[in-house]
């Protein structure tokens, strides 16, 4: 995958992850929580697979962002 395509995919998934984390934060007891969590984990796996395509410094920035999302997901 080209760097441009990988970045496009990363930037497309990021708002979805943020939206689902917001939903979980807004309603932590929602019956949909496990569904949202599963989707977030899937998107994060996809994003991690893209990191080798974007280059060192950019990948590190995305790794930091992904680490933050994982921490929020576990809290």
ABEGO torsion letter per residue (X at the ends): XBAAAAAAAAAAAAAAAAAAAAAAAABAABAAAAAAAAAAAAAAAAAAAAAAAAEAAAAAAAAAAAAAAAAAAAX
